[in-house]
Amino acid sequence: MSETGEGWIKESVGKYVPGLRVAARYIYRRGRLYWMAYERMMAPKVFPQPVRSILFVCTGNIIRSPLGEVYLREKARIEGHLITVDSA
């Protein structure tokens, strides 16, 4: 084809289109993975139904487990969960 016509443009673009399609597929799939991870991370966290009691055990710091117990007990009371919370 001649250099003055539009044929060389179509030929040049035709060489790059398959590569662009592969790159676009890769970016799309990667984006979907990131979006799925984001949705999973941002989903509301709820207590599973079978949980009835929670025991905090802390080694090395005598205030950490009682503090966790008080915090979770209050949080569960506010949200209306009927669970038993203790610390050892």
C-alpha atoms as a printed R data frame, in Angstrom:
   type eleno elety resid chain resno       x       y      z
1  ATOM     1    CA   MET     A     1   0.000   0.000  0.000
2  ATOM     2    CA   SER     A     2   1.121   3.526 -0.535
3  ATOM     3    CA   GLU     A     3   2.379   5.792  2.222
4  ATOM     4    CA   THR     A     4   0.073   8.590  1.126
5  ATOM     5    CA   GLY     A     5  -3.212   6.715  1.573
6  ATOM     6    CA   GLU     A     6  -5.016   5.581  4.703
7  ATOM     7    CA   GLY     A     7  -3.920   1.979  4.287
8  ATOM     8    CA   TRP     A     8  -0.740   2.364  6.277
9  ATOM     9    CA   ILE     A     9  -2.720   3.778  9.224
10 ATOM    10    CA   LYS     A    10  -5.080   0.799  9.254
11 ATOM    11    CA   GLU     A    11  -2.132  -1.564  8.975
12 ATOM    12    CA   SER     A    12  -0.272   0.128 11.832
13 ATOM    13    CA   VAL     A    13  -3.316   0.167 14.072
14 ATOM    14    CA   GLY     A    14  -4.051  -3.453 13.182
15 ATOM    15    CA   LYS     A    15  -0.668  -4.472 14.589
16 ATOM    16    CA   TYR     A    16  -1.369  -2.865 17.967
17 ATOM    17    CA   VAL     A    17  -5.027  -3.813 18.470
18 ATOM    18    CA   PRO     A    18  -4.397  -7.437 19.552
19 ATOM    19    CA   GLY     A    19  -1.885  -6.246 22.139
20 ATOM    20    CA   LEU     A    20  -4.287  -3.609 23.379
21 ATOM    21    CA   ARG     A    21  -7.021  -6.191 23.739
22 ATOM    22    CA   VAL     A    22  -4.758  -8.434 25.824
23 ATOM    23    CA   ALA     A    23  -3.752  -5.474 28.003
24 ATOM    24    CA   ALA     A    24  -7.367  -4.384 28.412
25 ATOM    25    CA   ARG     A    25  -8.407  -7.895 29.466
26 ATOM    26    CA   TYR     A    26  -5.574  -8.021 31.996
27 ATOM    27    CA   ILE     A    27  -6.473  -4.613 33.449
28 ATOM    28    CA   TYR     A    28 -10.173  -5.506 33.587
29 ATOM    29    CA   ARG     A    29  -9.544  -8.792 35.400
30 ATOM    30    CA   ARG     A    30  -7.079  -7.179 37.802
31 ATOM    31    CA   GLY     A    31  -9.561  -4.399 38.525
32 ATOM    32    CA   ARG     A    32 -12.312  -6.902 39.226
33 ATOM    33    CA   LEU     A    33 -10.067  -8.727 41.695
34 ATOM    34    CA   TYR     A    34  -9.308  -5.487 43.502
35 ATOM    35    CA   TRP     A    35 -12.980  -4.530 43.515
36 ATOM    36    CA   MET     A    36 -14.014  -7.924 44.923
37 ATOM    37    CA   ALA     A    37 -11.379  -7.621 47.650
38 ATOM    38    CA   TYR     A    38 -12.595  -4.113 48.454
39 ATOM    39    CA   GLU     A    39 -16.227  -5.228 48.668
40 ATOM    40    CA   ARG     A    40 -15.303  -8.120 50.932
41 ATOM    41    CA   MET     A    41 -13.225  -5.891 53.196
42 ATOM    42    CA   MET     A    42 -15.924  -3.215 53.428
43 ATOM    43    CA   ALA     A    43 -18.838  -5.618 53.975
44 ATOM    44    CA   PRO     A    44 -20.539  -5.130 57.340
45 ATOM    45    CA   LYS     A    45 -19.161  -7.440 59.993
46 ATOM    46    CA   VAL     A    46 -21.712  -9.331 62.054
47 ATOM    47    CA   PHE     A    47 -21.506 -11.916 64.766
48 ATOM    48    CA   PRO     A    48 -22.213 -15.443 63.551
49 ATOM    49    CA   GLN     A    49 -25.393 -16.847 65.052
50 ATOM    50    CA   PRO     A    50 -23.822 -19.832 66.888
51 ATOM    51    CA   VAL     A    51 -21.588 -17.616 69.094
52 ATOM    52    CA   ARG     A    52 -22.946 -17.643 72.645
53 ATOM    53    CA   SER     A    53 -19.883 -16.839 74.731
54 ATOM    54    CA   ILE     A    54 -16.473 -15.254 74.266
55 ATOM    55    CA   LEU     A    55 -13.475 -15.626 76.567
56 ATOM    56    CA   PHE     A    56 -10.601 -13.126 76.462
57 ATOM    57    CA   VAL     A    57  -7.250 -14.592 77.467
58 ATOM    58    CA   CYS     A    58  -4.186 -12.367 77.612
59 ATOM    59    CA   THR     A    59  -0.673 -13.341 78.584
60 ATOM    60    CA   GLY     A    60   1.722 -10.672 79.752
61 ATOM    61    CA   ASN     A    61  -0.607  -7.737 80.376
62 ATOM    62    CA   ILE     A    62  -3.096  -7.953 83.255
63 ATOM    63    CA   ILE     A    63  -5.350  -5.130 82.043
64 ATOM    64    CA   ARG     A    64  -5.769  -6.061 78.370
65 ATOM    65    CA   SER     A    65  -8.216  -8.965 78.719
66 ATOM    66    CA   PRO     A    66 -10.524  -7.230 81.273
67 ATOM    67    CA   LEU     A    67 -10.544  -4.140 79.057
68 ATOM    68    CA   GLY     A    68 -11.464  -6.254 76.021
69 ATOM    69    CA   GLU     A    69 -14.178  -7.959 78.039
70 ATOM    70    CA   VAL     A    70 -15.773  -4.669 79.111
71 ATOM    71    CA   TYR     A    71 -15.545  -3.198 75.610
72 ATOM    72    CA   LEU     A    72 -17.092  -6.207 73.867
73 ATOM    73    CA   ARG     A    73 -19.775  -6.657 76.497
74 ATOM    74    CA   GLU     A    74 -20.873  -3.031 76.038
75 ATOM    75    CA   LYS     A    75 -20.684  -3.252 72.222
76 ATOM    76    CA   ALA     A    76 -22.799  -6.445 72.249
77 ATOM    77    CA   ARG     A    77 -25.335  -4.846 74.602
78 ATOM    78    CA   ILE     A    78 -25.680  -1.783 72.352
79 ATOM    79    CA   GLU     A    79 -26.174  -3.923 69.247
80 ATOM    80    CA   GLY     A    80 -28.605  -6.254 71.034
81 ATOM    81    CA   HIS     A    81 -26.573  -9.475 70.987
82 ATOM    82    CA   LEU     A    82 -27.172 -11.971 73.772
83 ATOM    83    CA   ILE     A    83 -23.679 -13.308 74.471
84 ATOM    84    CA   THR     A    84 -21.627 -14.007 77.574
85 ATOM    85    CA   VAL     A    85 -18.254 -12.268 77.746
86 ATOM    86    CA   ASP     A    86 -15.569 -13.203 80.303
87 ATOM    87    CA   SER     A    87 -11.849 -12.704 80.773
88 ATOM    88    CA   ALA     A    88  -9.329 -15.062 82.295
